[in-house]
């Protein structure tokens, strides 16, 4: 495991583990700074001491060979691996040149020394200055906080309010400084990969230029240099994309930090001041402790941590909570206090002090205090969408028209899909095209919509879907396969996962990949290689459900998956794989979630949608009389270094996609009707005692060759366990046989008899016999 990502939300908690992560990042940058200093010194020796050339070169080569980059996250891309190994490669080249006595140094100052020193001073030096400011703000904030908390509650209210405002201002300033410092640390960690390697490339090019006897070695080096330049460019492109996402996430957290506070139904955490009583006449003292409360067991873990003593962590103390009461200022001359009754210490009462009134409410609710006020604990962020995009026949018709127009009018346009259109025009086009009443827009000939507007509209439509085209459920598996393995195993794993997608998603994805392969085939004109298209479409087709720095660091792996899909689309989308490798570390799919008991009957889930009724290849392009068949576009191939070594970490089991509240309304393309098909709603039954995960419907998928038939007076077998929430529903285990099964009037449910009782059965938990 490399360096841990520094989450912006942790800046507000300022936990001990967060400080340890910061220390690790600082130590890595110090190591890089020392490395560059040493490299600079060795380079000066090469210039000023030609007679000692051999010795200086070997020392220089040794320095390069011993250095390795640290990386953020749990895996490296193929480009990063090449960059990481580049120092060892450079060392090897230097040793060969020294053995032949054919090496001569020239222009080393301009090509190597100045860029490295500039990077060290401009970037690493900036980080050191940021560190000092961060430590200074830490000291100021916690000193002022302790001073505030030690103030008597009997002071006049204006004095208390003024003190509160001052501390709140310092707190905000400290958090701002913390956010900036964390962002800067991670930016430099990523930047150094290409900032350190590019000067080395220039240095080697200079060496080979001035040496005739090194000509053959220079020829051998040329191929590696080109590959490494691609690695660097790919890494730089991904860095730029990830940096913009990180800044956007930081902006959202700044605007609503409480929504990102790290809480869960299991536990909550933060700082508390704990009163420690001493024998007379010493009175009592207040010690700051980082506290974690486990709600189910009602256990409070407390660890002493002092920011001003170098971040030294003390021993952890755990107590079991019996009750929590508000401690009023009449009883204790301090604000924000709680009185905790401890079960494992009979007769012992623990008094703690929260950091603020809001923090006080937070702990009151978490610990089940009698005066809990329903404090807001935060929510998972979800992007607001101004466009109601759905994966229905209207949306797919828009895709078909867009692809046809792009390939007809602008396949050779430079920067295709990278150059964006005017935002207002793009949104207007998407709104027009997905409106069932006004989607008769002819994109193939209309001059009102230029190519960049059409390409941006296509991307906006895909981004606006309620769920990414490659689904949330399979996101971790797609990312996992991109992090290791051979090229062949990666392709095989992608092939398997693609055929786990819902039918409609898979066919739409195949249509898009065929188009992108055609775009890449014209890369000499449009400059959009497979790697460039991967950067553009990775975040569009794949995204996690939660926005975190760790997820943003996985953007580079999204690009790799998309590159594989483009380069091997004919193989991947032609037929289902014969067999799929098992992965013991495959993600576990949860059972379909059940609706809240508070929901009325009118809020029952809609019937399960059958994706096999879909036929995307029959989508007609309304308005211009032409159709976009699945085989119209010609396959192009444009290799990228990233996808050449695509890796496999395939899913463990071929589990159907689980039902989700995000599944869009859909219509049957083959029927030609505009009626809405029902959503695959979430069942109200939960996982049974066996703990097996319960994916989406196994009974809803019917054979395409058979006409659809209603379920009347048949038998059914339970394939997943279910526990009823209402008297009208049946509870059952795997293998239970239901008699007299009929279709319920409520969509998504059946009615049947089990052990003499008749009731409702979730349709996606059984298979018909």
N, C-alpha and C positions, 0 to 999 in steps of 0.2 A: 504494500500500500504506500503510495507516495504522499505528498502533502495533502492535508484535508482542505476542501473548499471552505472559505470563510463566508458563512451566511450573513447577509446584512441584518436579518432579524436578531442574530446573536449580539449585535452591537447594543441592542436595547436591554438584553439580559445581562451581558458582561459577565458570563459565567467563568469559573476556573478553567474548564476545558477549552473555552473560547480563547482565553489568554494563553493557554499552552499551544494552541494552534498558531496564534500570532507569533509566539516565540519561534516555532519551527520555521515559519516563513521568513522571519528576520534572520535566523541562523543561516538559512539557505542563501539569502541575498548577501550576507556577510561573506559566505564562502565564495560566491560568484565574484564579489568585489576583490577578495584576495587573489582569486584566480586571474582576474584581468590585470591586477597590479603585477603579479608575477610574470604574466605573459608580456606585458609592456617592458618590464625590466629585461627579459630575455631577448626581446626584439632589439632593444638598444645595444645589447652585446653583439648581436649579429651585424649591426651597422658599423659600430666603432672598433670592433676587434676582428678584422678579416682573418688574421693569423690564427685566431682561436675558433675559426668557423666550424670546424668539425665538432668541437666540444659544445659550442653554443647550440648547434643544430640538434644534437642528441638530447641536450637538456630541454630544449624547446619541445621536441617530439615527446619526451617523457611527460612533460607537463600536460600536453594535449591528451595523451593516452590515459592519464589517471583521472581526468575530469569527466564527470557524468552529470547530465541535467536531471534535476528533480522535476516531477510533473504533478499537476493537480488532478485528483481523481484516482480511480482504481485501474485504469488501463491507458495505453497510448495508442494513437493511430499509427498506421504504417508510415506516414510522413514523419511523425514525431520519433518513431523508432529509427528511421534513417538519419534524422537530425541528431538524435542521441548517439548513434554510432559514428557519426561523421568525425568526431574528434579522434577516435581510434583509427579511422581511415586516414586522416591527415597525418597522424603520427607514423603510420606505416609508409606513406609516400616519402616523408622526410628521411626516414631511415634508409630507404632505397637510394635516394639522391646522395646521401652522405657516403654510402658504400662505394658509389661510383665516382666520387669526387667531382661531380659535374654540376654542383649547385652553386649558385651565386645570388646574392641578395641585392635587389635594387628596388627603389621606390617603396620600400617597406613602410616608411613613415606615413606616406599618403594612403596606402592601400590597407594597412593594418593598424598601425599605432594610433593614428588620430581618431578613426571611428570607434575603436574600443575605448580609448580614453574619454571620448565624448560621451559614449554610452555610460561609462562609469560615473562621470561627473554630472551629466545632465539627468540621468535617471536614478542610478543607485544613490548618488549624492542627495537627490531630492527626497528619496525615501528616508534617508537618515535624518534629514531635517523634519520630515513629517513625523518620524518616531518621537523626536524630542518634543514637538508640539503636543502630540498625543499623550505622552507621559505627563507633561505639564498640566494639560486639561484634566487628566485623571486625578491628579493631586488636588487641583483647585476644586473640582466638583465634590469629591468625597469629603474634603475638609469642610466645605461649606454645608454639606448635607449633615455631617455630624454636629456642626454648630447649630443648625436649625433644629435638629431632633433633640438637642440638649436644652433648647429654650423652654422656659417655663410656660405652661399653658395658661398661667394667670396673668400673663402680660396683656397689655391692651390689644384689642383686635386689630387696629391699624398696624401695630408693630408686627403682629403675627402674619398678617396679610403681606406686608412689605417683605418680610423675610421669606415667605413662601414664593413670592414672585421672583425674588433674587435667585433663590435656589433653582426654581423652575427654568429661569433663563440660563443659568450655568449648566443645568442638566441638558437642555436643548443644544447648547453650544458644544458640550462634551459629546453628545450623540452625533451631531453633525461632523465633528472632528473624527470620531470613531468610524463613521461611514466612509468619509473621504480616505482615511488611512487604510482601511481594509480594501477598498477599491483599488488604491494605488499599489498596495502589496501584490495583489493578484494580477494586476495589469503588468507590472514589471516581471513577475514570474513567467508570464506568457511571452512577453516581448523579448526576453533575453535569448530565447531559442533561435530567433532569426537575426537579432542584432549582434550576437556573438559569432554566428556562423558565417554570415555574409562577408564580413571583412576577411575571414580566413579564405573564402573562395577567391576574393580579389587578390589576396596575397599569393595564392598558388598560381593564379593566372599570370601574375607579374613574373614569378620565378621562371615559369616555362617559356615566357616570351624572350627572355634574355639569355637563355642557355641553348646553344645548338646541340650539345651532346645529350641534353634532356628531352630532345624532341620526341623520341619514342615513348618515354614515360608520359609526356604531355598528351600524346594521342590516347594512351590508355586512360588517362585521367579525364579526358574530355567527356566520355560517356557517363561516367559517374557524376561529373559536374552538372551535366544536363538534368540527370535524374534528381540530384540534390536541389537544383534550382526549382524544379517542379515541386519537390517536397516543401521547400521554403515558401514558394508562392501559395501553395495550398494551405500551409499553416498560417501564413499571413492573412489570407482571405478569411479563413475560419476565425482567426483572432479578431479581425474587424467586425465580423458578424456577431461573435460572442460578446465583444466589448459593447456594441450598441444595445444588445439585449440586457447586459448587466447594468448599464446606465439606466435603461428603462425600468428595470426591476427596482433599482435603488430609488428612482424617482417615485415609483408607486409606494414603496415602503415609507419614504419621507412623508408622503401625503397622508397615509393612514397606517401608522406604525402598530396601532393596537390590533389591526386585522391580521398582522403577521406574528403576533406574540405566540411563542411556542407553548401551546397547551394541547392537551388531549383528554379524552374521556378517562384515561387511566391515571394520569398524574399531572401535576403542575409544579412550577419551580420559580425561584426568585430569591432575592436577598431579604433576610429578616434580622433585626437586632434582638438578641436573646438576653434577658436579664439573668445575671449570675449573682446569686446572693452569697455574701461572705460573712464570717463571724464578726460580731461587734468588736471594735467600733468602726470597722472598715466599710460597713454598709453594703452596697451592691454595685456591680458594674454592668455595662451593656457591651456585648460582643457581637460583631457582625458575622453572620453565617449564611452561606448559600444553602437554601433549604429546598428539598424536593418532597412533595406530599403525594403518596400513593393512595388514591381515593378508595379503592376496593378494600385494601387491608387497613386503611386509616393509619398508615405508618408515615412518620415525618423523619426524613433523613436530613441531618444538618452537618455541614462541614465548615470549619473556620477557614477564612481566606482573606488575607490582607493585601490589597493592591499596592500598598506603599512599602511592603517589605520584600519586594522582588517577586511577588506572586506566590509566596510560600503557602502550601496547602496543609492544613492540620488534619487530625483524625476525624473520621465520620462518626457521629452519634445518632442513634435511631431510637425513637420513642413511639409508642402506640397511643393514638388519640382517642379519648372517650367523648369529649365534648369541647365546644369552642364558644366562648362568650366575648362580647365586646367589653373592653376595659374602659370605663369612662374616666374623664379627667378629675372627677370628684374623688376617685379611688387612687389615682396615680397621676402625678404631675408631668405626664408626657402624653402626646397625642398619638393616634393611630395604633393603639395597643390592643392586644387580644390576650385572653386568659385561656390557656389550654389545660384541660383536665387529663392527666396521663394515667392509663389503665395499668401499665406495668410498674408504676411507682405509686402505690396507694397513698392517698393523702397529699400527693405532690401536685402543685399547680405551676405550670410553666408560663411565664409572661413574655410575650414577644411584641416587637414594634415593627409595623410596616413602614415603607418608605414614604408613602403619601396617602391621601384619602382614597384615591382610585385603587392604589395597591391594597389598601385596607379592605375595601369592598371585595376585591379579587380573592384575597385569602379567606374572607368570611364565607363567601359562597363555596369556594373549593373545599373548605373544611366542614361545611354544613353548619355554619354558625347560625344562631337564632335570628340574627338581624340581617341575613343575606338579602341583598337588594337586586338579585338577578343581573349581576354585573356581566357585561358583554365580554366574552372570552375570546372573541376573534372568529373569523371564518376563513374558509379556503377561497382564495381569490379566483374569480372567474372573469374572463374578458367580456365586456359589454359588446354586443354586436348590434350594429345599426342596420344590418341586412338580414332578413329572414331567409337564409339559403337552406334548401333542402335537397337531398339526393333523390329527386323524383324525375319524372320524364321531362318536365319543363327545364329543370336545371341541366339535365343531360343533353337536351336539345341545344341549350346555350353552349355547352362544352363542344358539342359537335360542330356548331356553326363557327365558334371561335377558332377551333383547330383548323377547319377548312379555310377560313379567311387568312389565318396566319401563314399556312403553307402555300396559299395561292398568292398572297400579296407581299409577304415579308420574310420568307424563309432565309434570305441572305442578308437581312438587316443586321448591322453590327450591334452587338450588345443585346440581341433579342432576349427578352425576359429579364435582363439585368437593368436595362433602361426603362424607367417607370413613366407612366402617364400622369396627367394632371388629376389630382385626387378627386375633385368634384366631378369631372367627366367620367372617371372610372366608376364611381359610385352610381352615377346616373345610368350608365350603361348596364351595370349589373342589375339595378332596380328594374329597368325596362325589360331586360331579358328574362328575369325570373318571375315577372308579373304575367299571370296566365292570360290576362285580357289585352296586354300590350307588348307581347314578345315577338311580334312580327317584324323584327329589325333585320335587314339584309346586310350582313357584315362583309360579304364577299365583294361587294361593289360600292358600298356606301363610302363616300369621302368624309362623312361627318365623324367617323371613328377611325383614327389612325391606328397603325399596328401596335404601337406601344400602349395605347389605351386598351386595345383588345387583350394583349398579353397580361396587362395589369389587372384587368377585369376578371380574366380566367383565374389568376392567382387569388384575387380577393374572394371570388366565389368559393374556392376550395378552402381558404382560411376561415370563411364564415360559416362553414358547416357546423352543426351542433357537436359533432365528434369528428376528429381527423379521419381522413380517408383510410389510413392504416390502423385506426382504432386505438383507444387507450389500453384495451386489454392485452394487445400484443406488443405494446411499445417496449416494455422491458426486454422481451425476447428478441426483438429486432436489434436493440442496442447491444444486447449481450453477444449476439453472433458476430457483430462488427468489431469486437474487442480482442479477438484471437482466432487461431486456427489457420489452416491453409486456404489458398484461394478456392480450391475445389470444394472444401467443406463449407465455406461461406456461401458459395452459390447454392449448394444443396440445401443448406439451412434456410436461406431466403426463399428458395423454391417451396419448401415445406410450409413455411409460415404464411406465404402469400395464399396458399390454398386452405389456410385456416380462416382467412378473412370471409366475411359474408359475401355471398355470390355477387351482389350488386357492387360492393366496394371493389372486389377483385376485378370484375370486368371493366369498371371505370378506370381503375389503376392501370390495367393492361392497355386500354385505349390511350391513356395519357403517356405511358412509357413508350409506346410505339411512335407517338408523335415526337417525343423528346429525342428518341434515337434518330429520327429523321432530321431534327434540328442539329444534333451533334454531327451527323454525316456532312453537314454544310458548314462545319466549324472554320474551314479556311476562309470562308467569306464572312460569316457572322461572329466569329471568334468565341463562340459558345461551345467549349469542349464539354465532355461528359463531367469532368470535375467542376466546371463552372456551373453547369446545370444542377449538379448535386448541391452546391452551396445555395442556389436560389430556391430549390424545391424541397430540400431537407426539412426545414422548419414548417413548410406549408403542408406537407403530407403527414408529418409525424410531430407530435408534441406530447409532453406529459401532462397530467391533470393539475399538478401543482407547479407554481413558479418558484424555483430556487436557484441559487448559484450553481449547485451541483448539477441540476438539470441543464442549465445553460452550457456547462462544460461538456455535456454530451452532444452538443450540436454537431461537432465534427464527426461523430459516429453516425448521426442521421444522414449526413452527406454521403458517407461510404455506402450505406444501404441503398440510397437512391441511385448512386453510380452503378451498383451491381444490377439493379432493376433495369436501368437503361441499357447497359451493355449486353445483358443476357435476357432481354425481354421475350425473344422468340421462344427460348427454352422454358422460361419460367411460366409464361402464360399460356403455352400451347396445351399442355396436358398436366394432370395431377401427378406428383412424384410417385414412383413405385413404392418407395419406402423412405422413412424419415428416421434419422439417428435419434436415440434417446439421450436426453440431457438430465442428469440427476439434479442439476441446480435450476431446473426450469421453474418459472414463476407459478405460484399456486393461484388458481382462479377461485374466487369466492362464489358462494351460492347466490342465486338471484335474490336481491333484497326484498323484504316484504314491506307492504305499505303500512303506514302508521295506523294503530288501532283507532285513532280519532277520525280517520277518513270515513266518509259515508259511502253508501252503496254506489252513489253516482260517480265516485272517484275510483272505482275498480279499474285494474289494468285493462287496456284494450287487447284485442286478440293478437296472437303471434303472427307476424307477417312472414309469408313464405317467399324467400328470395329466389327460389328456383323458377318462379314464374317470369323472371326478368329476361329480356333479350336485348342487350344494349346494341348489338350489331344491327338491329332493325330500326335504330333511331333515325328518323328522317330529318333533314335540314329544312325546317319550315321557312318558306319565303323565297328560296332561290331554286327550289325544285331539284336540288342535288342531294345525295346521301353520302354519309361518311361511313363506309364499311370498314370492318376491322382489318382488312388486308389491303386498304388503299395506299397507306404510306409505306415507303420502302425502308427497310432496316439499315441503319448506319451504325458504324462502330468507331468510337474515338477513345483510345485507351487513356486511362488515368492511373497514375502511380498508386493512388489510394485504393482503387478497386482491384488492382492486379493482385493484391495479396489480401483479399477479403476473407474474413475468418468465419468459422462456424461455431455456434454454441446453441444448437437448435432446441426447440421445445421438447419437453419430456413426453407429452402425450397429445394425441390429436383430439383435443377437446373443443366442442363447438363453442362459438363466441357466446359469452354470457349476455343475458338480457341487460339492457341499460336504459336509464331514463333519458339518455341523450340520443337514442335512435331516432332518426328523422322520419317524418311522414313520407310515405312512399306510394307510388302508383305503379301499376303493371304496364310496362311499355308494350308488351305483346298484345294486350287487349285493345290498346288504342284509346281507352277511355281516360277521362280526367278525374274520375272519382278517386278520393283519397283511400289508400289502403291503411289498415290499422297499424298502430305502433306496437312493437314488442314491449309491452309494459312489464313492470317488475312484479313478480309474484309476491303474495303476502306470506308465503311459507318460508320457514327458516331451515338451516342445516340441521339435520337430525343428530341423534346421539353418535352415529358413526363418524361424524365430522367430515363426510365426503363433500367435496365441492359440487355444486349443482349448476351446470351450465344451461344455456338456453335450450329452447324446445327441440326435442328429438322426435316428437310426434307431428310437428307442424310441417316438416320438410317432406313433401310427397314426390313421387316419381313423376318426372316431366311428361312421360308418355301416357300416364293415367289421368283421366278427368278427375277434377276435384269432387269429392263426395262428402256429404254430411255424416256426422257420427251418430248413428241411431242404433240403440239396443245392442251394443257390442260389448265385448270384454276388453279390459285394459290391464296392463301390468305396471306397477310402480318401478321406476328406474332410479329414483332418488327419494330419500326419506323426507317427511314433512310433518310439522307440528301445527295443528290448527290454532287460529287465533279467535275464531268465532264459533258459536254453536252450530252454525249452518255448514261448517267446513269439516272435512274428515282428516284425522291424523293417521299416518301409516308409515311403515318401514319399507325398505327395498324388497321387491318381490311380491308385495301384496297384490292380490287379484281382485279387480272390481267387476261386478256384474251389472247388467242393464245400464250400460254407459250411454248417455245421450248428451247432445250439445246443450249447454246452458244458455239461457237468454242473456247472461252477462258475458261479454266478449272475453276470451282468454281462459274460460273456465268450463269444465265438464260437470255433469251430475252422474253419480253412480252409487252402487250399494256395496258396503263392506261390512261383513259380520252382522248383517241384519239392519244396519243403519244406512240411511241414504243422505247424501250431502254433496257439497261442492268439492271438486278436485282441480288443482291447477293443471291446465292442459300441457304445460311444458315439463311436468314431472312424471309423465306416464308415456307408455307406448301402446298403441292399439294392437290387439291380438286378432 
